[in-house]
Amino acid sequence: MKYIIAPRKYHLLLLNYLRKNDPFLDIKIFSKESLARSIFISVKEDAIVYLMKTYGYSYEISKMYLSDIQYVTKSDNLKINFLNKLKEELIEHDLVILPSEESVSNVEATIYGYSEYDFELKNILESLKIKATYINYINKDIKRSLCNFEKIEEEVYYVLNEIASLIDKGTSINDIYIFRRNKEYDYYLKKFSPL
C-alpha cells in the first residue's frame, strides 16, 4: 500500500496521476486534517456555549481554552490539570469528537503540497511515527493540471484549449466531461465557445 499526505484539493489529481501507470495501485491518501483527527479530539461548536453558560467565561476565553484543550496531555502543571478536567467534562457531555479509529502509524508516506517547515504537520507525523518523504518539485504531468488563475475567464480559456487539444488527438466530444465549480462557470463556457 502506498501512503500519500496532501491537501484535500489535490487528492483526486494525485490519485488519477498515480494510477495512470498502474490502475490497480493500492493508494491511501490523507490530508493533514484527517491525520490530526486520528490523534487529537475535535471540539464541537456547542462547547463554547457550554463554557459560557456553565462557567460564565467570555466568548474569547472559551475559545482560547477550547483551542488548547485538544492538545493537552497528563501533567503536574495546575493549568494543564485544569484543562484535562475540562476536557473530561466536555467528553462526558458529548461536546467533543474523539479521535477516529482509522489511524495510520509506523508507515512511510510521500508528502505533496505541504512545506517541510509546517510544524503542525511535523508534530502529527512524529506522533504517528510516520517516516515522510517530501516532494518539493512537481512532476510536469501533475504541474500541467495544477494551475492557478486570477480570473475565471482565464480558467475557462485554459479548459477550452484543453478540450480542443483532446479533440485534435481524436477524442470524441461525447467522451469529454467538465466538472464545474458553480453555474458562473457555465456562463463563461457559453460566452467563449458555444458547445
C-alpha positions in Angstrom: 0.0 0.0 0.0 1.2 3.5 -0.9 0.5 6.3 1.6 0.2 9.9 0.4 -0.3 13.0 2.5 -1.6 16.0 0.5 -4.1 18.8 0.8 -7.6 17.6 0.0 -7.8 19.7 -3.2 -5.0 17.6 -4.7 -6.4 14.1 -3.7 -8.3 13.3 -7.0 -5.5 14.8 -9.1 -2.8 12.7 -7.4 -5.0 9.6 -7.4 -5.5 9.9 -11.2 -1.8 10.6 -11.8 -0.5 7.7 -9.7 -3.0 5.3 -11.2 -2.2 6.3 -14.7 0.8 3.9 -14.9 -0.7 1.2 -12.6 -4.6 1.3 -12.4 -4.6 -1.3 -9.6 -2.1 0.6 -7.4 -3.3 0.5 -3.8 -3.2 4.1 -2.5 -4.4 5.7 0.7 -4.4 9.5 0.7 -4.7 11.6 3.8 -4.8 15.3 4.5 -3.2 17.0 7.4 -6.6 17.5 9.0 -7.6 13.8 8.7 -4.4 12.8 10.3 -4.9 15.2 13.1 -8.4 13.8 13.7 -6.8 10.4 14.2 -4.8 11.6 17.2 -6.5 14.7 18.6 -10.0 15.3 19.8 -12.2 17.9 17.9 -14.3 20.2 19.8 -18.0 20.7 18.8 -19.3 24.2 18.3 -21.7 23.8 21.3 -18.7 23.5 23.6 -18.2 27.3 23.5 -21.8 27.9 24.6 -21.4 25.3 27.3 -18.4 27.0 28.8 -20.0 30.4 28.5 -23.2 29.3 30.3 -21.6 26.9 32.9 -18.6 29.0 33.9 -19.5 32.5 32.8 -16.5 32.8 30.5 -16.4 35.3 27.7 -16.5 34.0 24.1 -12.8 34.8 23.7 -11.7 32.9 26.9 -13.9 29.9 26.0 -12.4 29.8 22.5 -8.9 30.1 24.0 -9.5 27.1 26.3 -11.0 25.0 23.6 -8.2 25.7 21.2 -5.7 24.4 23.7 -7.8 21.5 25.1 -7.3 19.2 22.2 -3.5 19.1 22.6 -3.2 18.7 26.4 -1.9 15.5 28.0 -1.4 14.4 31.6 0.9 16.7 33.6 1.6 18.1 37.0 1.1 21.6 35.9 -2.0 23.2 37.5 -3.3 24.9 34.3 -2.9 21.7 32.3 -4.6 19.7 35.0 -7.5 22.2 34.8 -7.6 21.8 31.0 -7.6 18.0 31.4 -10.5 18.1 33.8 -12.3 20.4 31.5 -11.6 18.0 28.6 -13.1 15.1 30.6 -16.2 17.2 31.4 -16.7 18.0 27.8 -16.3 14.3 26.8 -18.9 13.4 29.5 -21.3 15.9 28.0 -20.6 14.7 24.4 -19.2 18.0 23.3 -16.1 16.6 21.6 -15.4 14.2 18.8 -12.9 11.6 19.9 -10.0 10.5 17.6 -11.1 8.3 14.8 -10.1 4.7 15.0 -8.8 4.7 11.4 -5.2 5.7 12.2 -2.0 5.3 10.3 1.2 4.8 12.2 4.6 3.4 11.6 4.4 3.7 7.8 6.3 5.5 5.1 4.4 8.3 3.3 5.1 10.7 0.5 4.0 14.3 1.1 2.8 16.6 -1.7 1.7 20.2 -1.3 2.9 20.7 2.4 6.0 22.5 3.4 8.8 20.8 5.3 8.5 23.7 7.7 4.9 23.1 8.6 5.4 22.4 12.3 1.8 21.3 12.9 2.3 18.6 10.3 5.7 17.6 11.7 4.2 17.1 15.2 1.4 15.0 13.8 4.0 12.9 11.8 6.1 12.4 14.9 3.1 11.4 17.0 2.1 8.8 14.4 5.7 7.8 13.8 5.3 8.3 10.1 8.5 8.4 8.0 7.9 11.1 5.5 9.4 11.9 2.1 8.6 15.4 0.9 8.2 16.0 -2.8 9.1 19.7 -3.3 9.1 19.5 -7.1 6.0 18.8 -9.1 6.3 16.4 -12.0 5.4 18.0 -15.4 2.3 15.9 -15.8 1.0 17.0 -12.4 2.1 20.6 -12.8 0.1 20.9 -16.0 -3.0 20.0 -14.0 -2.2 22.3 -11.1 -3.0 25.8 -12.4 -3.9 28.9 -10.5 -5.9 31.5 -12.4 -6.6 35.0 -11.2 -9.9 35.3 -13.2 -12.4 32.7 -14.1 -12.2 33.8 -17.7 -8.5 32.7 -17.8 -9.5 29.3 -16.4 -12.3 28.8 -18.9 -9.9 29.7 -21.8 -7.5 27.1 -20.4 -10.2 24.4 -20.2 -11.4 25.2 -23.8 -7.8 24.9 -25.1 -7.5 21.5 -23.3 -10.8 20.4 -24.9 -9.6 21.5 -28.3 -6.3 19.6 -27.7 -8.3 16.4 -26.8 -10.4 16.7 -29.9 -7.3 17.2 -32.1 -5.9 14.0 -30.6 -9.1 12.1 -31.7 -11.2 12.1 -28.5 -14.9 12.2 -29.2 -16.7 15.3 -27.8 -19.1 12.9 -26.1 -16.2 11.4 -24.0 -15.2 14.8 -22.6 -16.6 15.8 -19.2 -16.2 19.1 -17.4 -16.6 19.2 -13.6 -17.7 22.8 -12.8 -17.4 24.7 -9.5 -20.6 26.7 -10.0 -23.0 28.0 -12.6 -20.9 31.0 -13.2 -18.5 28.7 -15.0 -21.3 27.7 -17.4 -21.9 31.3 -18.3 -18.3 31.8 -19.4 -18.1 28.5 -21.2 -21.1 29.6 -23.4 -19.6 33.1 -23.7 -16.3 31.9 -25.1 -17.4 28.8 -27.1 -21.0 27.6 -27.5 -20.6 23.8 -27.4 
